Amino acid sequence: MPVRPDPPQLRTWRRFVAVGDSFTEGLADEDPSRPGEHLGWADRVAAALAARNARAGLDLRYANLAVRGRRIDAVLAEQLPAAVELRPDLVSLSAGGNDVLRPRVSIPEVMARLEGAVERLRADGADVVLFTSANVSWIPVVSRITPRLVEHNAHLWAIGQRTGSFVVDLYTLGALRHPRMYAEDRIHLSTEGHRLVAAQVLWTLGVPVGQHGWVDPPAAVPAHGRREALRGQREALREHRAWASQHLGPWVGRRLRGQSSGDGRTGKRPDLAPVDPAAEDLDGG
């Protein structure tokens, strides 16, 4: 487990607002108690912070304004003003990922918009949590955007330094480079992936987290003989074709029609409300 200097003073947050797209909304971490709804790393972080506050006799109020499919301009136009009005002391901001996936994008322009939003939140006294992109160089097809993600991450670290924001490093998170951390669409996190990110967020904030092995590299793939290797290649090809049919094709179709999976949707938790501290056990003490 890595170590780092302890923060000068472990902070306590009372008003947490999450802003962003599907990553923050929680796709595809299905909520077993609410069919059709999702949990996600932000819900899990809120529960862990609530548990920590409860031990000090304090509560935590949490809002999640994120909507799947939103690009940076929509996030800043729809969610940022609402977040400011809630007067948070902690804001997570993850936006721009859907812009990076577009055929044509100016990453410096996207990141300049993001920095402007961070400056506004910091000026109001909120701590801000930012996220690097994950390393997807090992995922077929999706790996083609790796150079863009590297450029995005370089800008993001600089924004974090200039604004005094927390930066959650997902790019070098070894355990995240494993198929079980992702849903069938190869883009959204699985339940296990969301738990992993939640632990990384808490660690970044300086909140004690139990040993979860989230920095461990994925297990090596066992060697196979030639016959087994060929069988594995055929199976991988079938899976790739199924993925293209079920996920890539519909995604491309929506883009061509100018549609989004988030059309007509609003944030799942638009107002600050108390959090059940027993909902997630990630806080190590």
CORFEN-V481890 format. One line per field, one symbol per residue. ss: DSSP state (a for helix, b for strand, c for the rest). phi: phi as a letter, one per 30 degrees, with the letter a starting at -180 (. if undefined). A space follows every 50 residues. Layout:
# CORFEN-V481890
ss: ???
phi: ???
This chain:
# CORFEN-V481890
ss: ccccccccccccccbbbbbbcaaaaccccbcccccccbccaaaaaaaaaa aaaaacccccbbbbcccccccaaaaaaaaaaaaaaccccbbbbbccaaaa ccccccaaaaaaaaaaaaaaaaacccbbbbbccccccccccaaaaaaaaa aaaaaaaaaaaaaccbbbcccccaaaccaaabccccccbcaaaaaaaaaa aaaaacccbccccccccccccccccaaaaaaaaaaaaaaaaaaaaaaaaa aaaaaaccccccccccccbbbbbbccccccccbcc
phi: .dbaeddebddbccbcbcblbdeddjdccdddcbeicbcjddeddedddd dddddciccbcbbbcdbeidcedddddccdedddddhdcbbcbbbjdddd ddebacdeddddddddddddddddjddbccbddddcdcceieddceeddd dedddddddeddcicdbddcdcdedddaeddbdddicdddeddddddedd dddddidebddbidcddddddddbddddddddddddddddddddddbded ddeddddicbdceicbedbdbdbecddcdaccddl
